[in-house]
Amino acid sequence: MEANKSYLGKTLYGLLFVVALPVLLVLWSKATGGLINLPVPDNSLSGYILSIAGLILMLSGMIFLWVYGKGLPMNAYPPEKLVKKGIYSITKHPIYSGAVLICFGISVIFHSASGLWLVSPLFTLMTIAYVAGFENERTRALFGEQEYRSFFSLPPSDDQLPSFSERISALLLAFVPWGMVYEAFIYAGVPKGAIATNLPFEMDLSIWEFSAAFYLFTYLFVVMVPLVIGTRGQLRSFIGDTWLATIVCGIIYFVFPFFVEQREVIPGSFFGNLILMDRSFDGEAGALPSFHVIWAFIAARYFSLSIKYFVWLWYLITVLISVSCITTGNHSVADVVAGFVIVGIVFSRKKIWNMIRRQAEHLANSWKEWRIGPVRIINHGLYGGAAGFAGMAIAGSFLGPRYAIAAFIILILVIIGAGLWAQLIEGSPKLLRPYGYYGGLTGGIIGCVLIAAFSDLGFFTLMGALAMAGPWIQATGRLRCLVQGCCHGKPCPEWIGIRFTHPLSRVNKISGLNGVALHPTQLYSIGSNIFSGLILIRLFTLGMPAVFITGIYFILNGLGRFVEESLRGEAQTPYWAGMRIYQWIAMVNIVIGAILTTFHSETTLSFQFNYLSLVLGTVMGIIVLIASGVDFPESNRRFARLTSN
């Protein structure tokens, strides 16, 4: 009987991923087909190449797991042994990588703009979140910490000379992600409502055709970096620099619709023809920040570390490349200056992280409280109040002065829902008044239903306004979590973590982790919510329907929360079927979001700044401050205390 149940479970599980998931992705792309108006390659050959490569990866991964691992893909039915040979010596996740390639390939073959620009990128993020938020942890739990590295792995951070394979791997790890992101924006073209970065005087500047030699030398300059780097630690740092630059610039390209108006070139020499040739592969989108500047400085940095005698030469080349961005007419001054700024961020990333981490640690140990008779006022309520003010101000502005009061009512239900949820899910003798995000979300949805039923406002208009406010509410509210010590992370390396040492912090009173370096999950949440908020702002400026914006909010929030939960270390978090309950809920969030994006609606949002929303925001801030920062510490009545005495 048990054997039959196991066989049935494995069969159903296999069908879910091999049949059901692909079908759902196809249906998703079809249902959202009318929303995405971006180009798709006419030549389907690239789609077949991607699909075949993906299929080879997937089949290879499955065969090696079955033959050498004695099992199925990792997660519900893990193999008996960890497989390190064959395709797994090249990449640790061939099945997921193959699935992503197939998704993009099928989109190209069937000329699906939604599949290429919406479904495939989101499916890629879902896959990354699943691996980072569950499978990696599951692998460590089953097989322990593993030191083996596949070909596509970051080199260790040591002073040993990199091997040839490590150099080639670094070359691919650095440039393939950048190439895919950058060329996607170039292929998509100048975005809707784009703003030219050129200053008026720039259009009259002359083209110096010979400077194309410096401009084009950038490609050779940066490609040579992995081949000349002297240590594996530097090679690892180089990959980190390129990844961070790619991520930051990718976000800027998407969120801020800038383009450069390239100056006309009438070639009068060989170099003039080189400029035109380069432009045939490039475009006016993806110009600010200038990646030529970024690549040049990255190359100069590592050439200087490896061949120190010619430091002056490497930076002279960098200056010439930066100037050539303007003299070839390919970039504006603003593009180049923005490139300098990104270089500063990339090169100072460790200092910036340490500064943020130190400030977070200082805030985490800043608990203050004041007593007025039986009443206690705790300073972390100020951050809750700030979140309430921000939420009301933003949601009220998207609903306008006529309906600002509707946003106020909805946010009151958000507070009530958050309190009731936490009582049911996280209830604890030490936590008489906790709050839960998903309860707040549930309360908000109920509020939108009620307001829509008794007014002429549509449900999705209300949800869209709430979605636009959601990331900023949560990002601000996480500052309260830092002071209170809730939503904290698991122990982690010193350079990543923050320490909670205040005796009243929940980290110490409930989890008993005083002075231990913990993942700053509150910071992770702030970062993911800022990212989500920026994406939603861009979707709003593009005039996307309110229901679509709501769906994307659900998806992005679910992805961020799924990964964040894997790094949390709260003792009271419940589990179900081997996974944290909030990870299950996050997955439901993602599914709901995907479904919402398929709803056809012409209703869009409008932003109407109004003083009524600010007034109501102030009232809401005071209410949330009281709810999250004022309690009766001597009472044991339900909802009386925010924490134990």
NULODREN-597095 format. One line per 3 residues: number of its first residue (from 1); for each residue x, y, z of C-alpha. Coordinates in steps of 0.001 Angstrom, whole numbers. Each point is the difference from the previous one (the first is absolute). Layout:
residues N
NUM) X:Y:Z  ...
//
This chain:
residues 645
1) 0:0:0  2765:2447:967  1898:-841:-3176
4) -3095:720:-2094  -516:3346:1765  3619:918:-577
7) -235:-924:-3685  -3218:1985:-397  1525:2996:1762
10) 3086:-42:-2205  -2150:-359:-3130  -2240:2921:914
13) 3006:2067:995  1702:-723:-3323  -3147:857:-1953
16) -269:3301:1862  3372:1200:-1261  209:-1812:-3326
19) -3581:563:-1201  -2020:2365:2164  2602:2751:465
22) 884:315:-3728  -3686:84:-907  -671:2702:2583
25) 2911:2087:-1286  -1334:-254:-3558  -3503:985:1143
28) 1476:2900:1980  1849:1336:-3040  -3106:-346:-2182
31) -2249:1738:2523  2377:2965:308  797:169:-3701
34) -1801:3282:-587  1787:1853:2785  3592:-135:-1217
37) 902:1966:-3118  3696:-668:-383  1903:-1496:-2939
40) 713:-3717:-364  2681:-1413:-2346  -1480:-1032:-3351
43) 2608:-2723:-454  -1173:-3008:2009  3383:-1769:-369
46) 1231:1599:3233  -3115:-1306:1723  677:-3555:-1171
49) 3635:256:1118  -1038:1158:3472  -2684:-2660:282
52) 2255:-2848:-1117  2803:1146:2304  -2466:204:2866
55) -1394:-3447:-728  3516:-1490:-68  774:1596:3358
58) -3217:-1247:1571  271:-3559:-1303  3668:-221:953
61) -787:1193:3505  -2843:-2470:438  2001:-2932:-1342
64) 2984:670:2240  -2253:411:3033  -1728:-3286:-783
67) 3147:-2003:-793  2520:1424:2467  -2210:1635:2604
70) -2513:-2857:200  -2914:2409:78  -1998:2808:-1527
73) 736:3727:-134  583:1670:3369  -2891:1201:2231
76) -2948:-2290:772  1738:-3234:-1101  3748:593:322
79) 2625:-2431:-1332  1926:-2229:2389  3350:1484:-1047
82) 1139:3451:-997  1024:-129:-3660  3191:1870:-900
85) 980:-1562:-3325  -1076:429:-3610  -2187:3010:-633
88) 121:771:3749  3726:643:-291  -886:2820:-2392
91) -3013:1516:1754  -1656:-881:3304  -3498:627:-1320
94) -275:-1373:-3556  -3709:-824:263  -1035:3482:1055
97) 2426:1646:-2435  -1386:-2141:-2798  -3584:852:910
100) 778:3714:-190  1668:-377:-3417  -2973:-1960:-1312
103) -2386:2663:1281  1836:2740:-1894  464:-2231:-3041
106) -3680:-923:-306  -924:3679:342  2194:869:-2980
109) -1195:-2959:-2085  -3653:981:442  743:3707:-229
112) -1499:709:3412  876:3461:1311  -1612:-798:3337
115) 1899:-3262:245  3322:1663:-799  -313:3198:2041
118) -2356:-929:2846  -441:-3714:639  3578:-1158:-648
121) 1704:2709:2120  -2438:-566:2873  404:-3766:-306
124) 3760:528:199  -412:2031:3201  -2297:-2674:1414
127) 2565:-2685:-731  2806:2004:1613  -2185:697:3043
130) -889:-3684:350  3629:-1093:-142  1233:2770:2316
133) -2943:-221:2387  -499:-3742:292  2065:-2406:-2055
136) 3439:1193:1137  -1099:-259:3621  -1527:-3433:-633
139) 3229:-1209:-1628  2068:1113:2995  -2424:-1701:2376
142) 243:-3317:-1868  3658:-98:-1017  1690:2573:2232
145) 2219:2843:-1147  1602:-798:-3338  3276:1476:-1212
148) -230:-1284:-3544  -262:2623:-2718  -1386:-470:-3462
151) 1523:1726:-3020  -2518:2846:338  814:876:3596
154) 1640:2957:1653  3689:-676:718  1056:-65:3663
157) 1227:3235:1539  3688:-833:426  3382:1047:-1371
160) 606:-3035:-2205  550:360:-3731  -3244:-667:-1942
163) -76:-3014:-2267  -765:368:-3696  -3492:-1455:485
166) -669:2459:2824  982:2867:-2276  -2289:-1191:-2782
169) -2818:-564:2487  471:3547:1335  -80:1347:-3542
172) -3380:-1642:-593  -1405:772:3450  868:3667:-395
175) -991:703:-3583  -2911:-2322:-791  -2370:1479:2629
178) 1038:3515:-990  -426:-766:-3691  -3497:-1403:501
181) -1175:2919:2142  1596:2749:-2073  -987:-1389:-3384
184) -3577:-526:1214  -338:3750:537  1713:768:-3296
187) -2316:-2378:-1859  -3102:1350:1745  921:3446:-1283
190) -594:3475:1353  -2725:-326:2660  -3331:1773:26
193) 220:3556:1292  3794:-86:-11  2029:3103:859
196) 3143:940:-1940  3079:398:2188  1732:2443:-2348
199) 598:3576:1076  -816:2611:-2685  3619:900:-753
202) 994:-3618:-581  -1864:-299:-3277  2382:2568:-1511
205) 3176:-1805:1054  2207:-1401:-2745  535:-3702:-535
208) 3619:-1071:412  24:-3087:-2139  3465:-1182:1085
211) -1270:-300:3609  -1936:-3087:-1107  3275:-1878:491
214) -148:675:3750  -3756:-617:166  241:-3420:-1636
217) 3135:-945:1941  -2262:-269:3067  -1176:-3436:-1098
220) 3504:-1458:-255  1109:1819:3163  -2687:-1536:2192
223) -29:-3464:-1581  3695:-319:822  -619:568:3733
226) -732:-3629:1032  3081:-1110:-1929  2441:2317:1802
229) -1413:-29:3538  2533:-1399:2458  -2068:-1604:2771
232) -3268:-1881:373  -1134:2559:2551  384:2782:-2550
235) -1789:-2119:-2593  -2913:-463:2409  -54:3733:701
238) -10:750:-3739  -3084:-2170:-509  -1664:1724:2943
241) 739:3419:-1509  -1547:-955:-3337  -3083:-1572:1585
244) -691:3015:2192  499:2394:-2913  -2331:-2090:-2160
247) -2718:-113:2663  157:3702:847  133:1122:-3617
250) -2761:-2436:-982  -2288:1504:2634  865:3540:-1139
253) -621:-875:-3653  -3428:-1420:847  -1215:2512:2560
256) 1325:3217:-1515  -918:474:-3689  3147:1684:-1240
259) 1609:-151:-3424  2813:1781:-1777  -546:1798:-3272
262) 3110:-1074:-1837  1559:2685:-2154  6:-579:-3725
265) 3165:-1486:-1477  870:515:-3665  3077:-2210:-237
268) 3028:1537:-1589  2477:-2638:1084  437:-3595:1045
271) -746:980:3597  -3256:1656:-992  -1121:-3265:-1547
274) 984:-1759:3236  -2353:2303:1932  -2868:-892:-2323
277) 835:-3681:220  -56:143:3792  -3347:1790:-26
280) -1464:-2779:-2127  490:-2309:2987  -887:2600:2618
283) -2771:2527:461  -1189:3176:1669  -1635:-1843:2903
286) 2034:-1264:2940  2218:3073:-183  -187:1428:3517
289) 2179:-1084:1744  2592:-624:-2702  1233:-3578:255
292) 3091:897:-2015  1085:2196:2901  -849:-2685:2546
295) 1834:-2740:-1882  3044:2216:-533  360:769:3701
298) -554:-3633:1002  2684:-1081:-2464  2428:2689:1214
301) -534:-1060:3600  983:-3616:-568  2763:719:-2493
304) 1462:2306:2664  -153:-2751:2618  1607:-2526:-2320
307) 2477:2096:-1990  807:2766:2465  2905:1558:-1889
310) -2358:1451:-2617  -2725:1337:2301  256:3415:-1658
313) -551:-1578:-3414  -3121:-1919:1006  -1685:3095:1390
316) 1128:2122:-2934  -1755:-2499:-2270  -3082:259:2218
319) -49:3786:-291  368:-194:-3773  -2839:-2526:-220
322) -2230:2210:2161  710:3025:-2196  -577:-2040:-3154
325) -3553:-762:1150  -730:3681:-666  2321:677:-2944
328) -1452:-2898:-2004  -3498:1397:591  -1139:-3279:1544
331) -620:1359:3504  -861:3223:1762  1905:1658:2827
334) -2741:-1143:2390  510:-3628:-1103  3705:229:789
337) -498:1716:3355  -2583:-2617:971  2571:-2649:-933
340) 2459:1593:2432  -2632:-169:2753  -695:-3691:-605
343) 3742:-722:8  242:1692:3398  -2863:-2138:1317
346) 1451:-3217:-1388  3516:594:1281  -1267:1116:3422
349) -2617:-2717:354  1613:-1578:3062  378:3363:1731
352) -3574:917:-884  -1283:-3340:1301  1963:343:3230
355) -1319:3526:492  -3599:-1161:-534  595:-3015:2235
358) 1460:2127:2809  -2890:2438:-176  -2463:-2899:72
361) 1761:-1491:3016  -81:3364:1756  -3726:278:-709
364) -554:-3596:1127  1379:881:3427  -1682:3381:382
367) -3017:-1144:2021  -1314:2770:2227  -3175:117:2016
370) -1850:2460:2188  -2521:-755:2762  -3087:2048:801
373) -1687:-1862:2810  -1069:-3415:-1355  687:1106:-3580
376) 3260:-663:-1818  1085:1837:-3149  2696:-1760:-2065
379) 2051:1849:-2583  -409:-2652:-2698  -3603:1124:-346
382) 1324:3126:-1738  1095:-2124:-2955  -3358:-1734:-86
385) -1619:3430:-16  2243:1089:-2878  -1105:-3082:-1954
388) -3642:841:662  510:3586:-1154  1807:-1104:-3172
391) -2653:-2574:-842  -2864:2443:411  1742:2801:-1877
394) 826:-2240:-2967  -3262:-1970:-199  -2044:3181:535
397) 1852:1749:-2809  -743:-2854:-2394  -3707:134:921
400) -193:3792:-16  -1530:2440:2510  -3526:-1194:-680
403) 796:-3549:1115  2887:530:2419  -2242:-1000:2883
406) -436:-3395:-1680  3755:-579:274  -197:971:3672
409) -2731:-2585:692  1909:-2696:-1875  3187:661:1970
412) -1916:-202:3282  -1120:-3478:-1077  3634:-765:-905
415) 1014:690:3617  -2867:-2071:1393  773:-2876:-2369
418) 3708:71:890  -803:-231:3713  -2549:-2790:-335
421) 2213:-2035:-2339  2940:54:2362  -2236:-1063:2876
424) -1073:-3067:-1955  3329:-921:-1629  2677:1293:2368
427) -1898:288:3261  2339:-325:2976  -163:782:3737
430) 2941:2327:-600  -1612:1666:-3009  -3418:1255:1025
433) -207:2498:-2869  2063:-1114:-3005  -785:1013:-3572
436) 142:-2086:-3166  477:1275:-3553  -2313:-2529:-1626
439) -2750:878:2436  415:3618:-1007  -216:-1003:-3660
442) -3157:-2003:700  -1516:2928:1869  855:2293:-2901
445) -1680:-2308:-2514  -3138:-161:2178  61:3784:213
448) 216:313:-3787  -2936:-2398:-419  -2147:1986:2435
451) 856:3414:-1456  -593:-1254:-3545  -3391:-1399:1031
454) -1209:3304:1450  1592:2516:-2361  642:615:-3677
457) 3665:-915:411  1074:-3209:-1677  1567:-2766:2054
460) 3174:-72:-2080  392:3771:135  25:-295:3782
463) 2360:-2980:-91  2291:1797:-2434  273:3019:2290
466) 725:-2310:2933  2601:-1872:-2074  1786:3245:-887
469) 212:837:3700  791:-3527:1187  3782:-151:-597
472) 578:3352:1682  -2169:-913:2990  1940:-3202:517
475) 3429:1517:-658  -614:2731:2582  -1622:-2398:2443
478) 3061:-2246:-14  1852:2725:1911  -2370:-756:2863
481) 863:-3673:-359  3682:834:471  -629:1814:3281
484) -2484:-2557:1284  2109:-2952:-1131  -2779:-1750:-1900
487) 410:-1618:-3430  3669:-587:834  2363:-2304:-1823
490) 1993:-3132:705  3647:5:1098  2326:939:-2838
493) 3619:1065:-684  1260:3100:1771  367:2143:-3127
496) -3655:-513:-895  -1775:81:3328  -1137:2464:2621
499) -93:-568:3760  -2940:645:2290  1222:700:3518
502) -2773:2064:1545  -1585:-2066:2797  -3553:954:-1057
505) 429:-1038:-3642  -2141:-2943:-1041  3178:-1647:-1311
508) 1224:-347:3581  -3254:-417:1936  -1515:-2668:-2244
511) 2701:-1454:-2252  2937:171:2430  2474:1217:-2631
514) 1553:2881:1884  3165:1296:-1707  -88:-2599:-2803
517) 564:1243:-3566  -3341:-505:-1764  -1120:444:-3579
520) -1455:3535:-203  -3211:-1298:-1552  -1678:3306:742
523) 2514:1670:-2333  -560:-2684:-2627  -3715:730:182
526) 567:3749:-297  2148:-581:-3081  -2466:-2341:-1712
529) -2901:2365:725  1860:3005:-1405  694:-2080:-3128
532) -3686:-972:-238  -1108:3573:595  2195:1319:-2812
535) -1273:-2663:-2403  -3607:883:821  681:3702:-525
538) 1325:-743:-3480  -3033:-2178:-810  -2231:2865:1131
541) 1805:2506:-2241  -419:-2434:-2896  -3768:110:572
544) -360:-3678:866  -3424:-1022:1375  -528:175:3757
547) -709:-3728:188  3284:-787:-1774  1920:2213:2428
550) -1722:-1805:2871  981:-3377:-1430  3639:994:-420
553) 36:1281:3580  -1243:-3372:1235  2624:-1840:-2036
556) 2967:2162:1017  -1061:75:3629  -397:-3771:36
559) 3432:-555:-1553  1716:2299:2479  -1798:-1474:2991
562) 725:-3598:-1091  3755:598:3  -59:2185:3099
565) -1812:-2696:1990  2790:-2494:-698  2415:2326:1800
568) -2208:758:2993  683:-1450:3428  -3120:705:2039
571) -837:-2767:2417  -3774:333:-324  -252:-403:-3798
574) -2163:-3078:-763  923:-2621:-2613  -2187:-2140:-2229
577) 1107:-2857:-2270  3671:857:445  -305:3664:-906
580) -746:3140:1994  -3673:896:-47  807:3446:-1360
583) 1853:-1513:-2936  -3139:-1893:-924  -2000:3203:293
586) 2608:1832:-2090  -459:-2588:-2756  -3770:481:163
589) 675:3741:-305  2011:-611:-3169  -2729:-2163:-1540
592) -2680:2572:829  2183:2705:-1515  469:-1966:-3209
595) -3769:-537:-261  -682:3702:559  2313:977:-2870
598) -2264:-1979:-2348  -3119:2023:844  -1036:2302:-2811
601) -711:3512:1217  471:3454:-1478  -57:1705:3407
604) 3222:1839:712  1195:2012:2985  573:3728:215
607) 2095:1880:2529  -1704:3036:1553  2013:1529:2795
610) -2340:1509:2591  295:1493:3455  -2888:-2063:1352
613) 2121:-3125:-405  2793:1661:1978  -2418:935:2792
616) -1475:-3492:74  3541:-1352:-216  906:1895:3154
619) -3052:-1432:1773  851:-3470:-1285  3583:405:1168
622) -1179:827:3518  -2358:-2983:18  2737:-2394:-1152
625) 2477:1537:2437  -2402:-750:2856  -814:-3468:-1316
628) 3641:-983:-504  1781:2009:2681  -2304:515:2985
631) -1008:-2774:2406  -777:-961:3600  3000:-2063:1136
634) -1442:-1107:3328  -3136:-1478:-1537  -407:-3561:-1271
637) -3193:714:-1919  -8:-852:-3677  1282:2897:-2137
640) 1254:1796:3130  3751:-528:-409  2322:314:-2975
643) 2624:-2135:1753  693:-1631:3338  1025:2004:3047
//
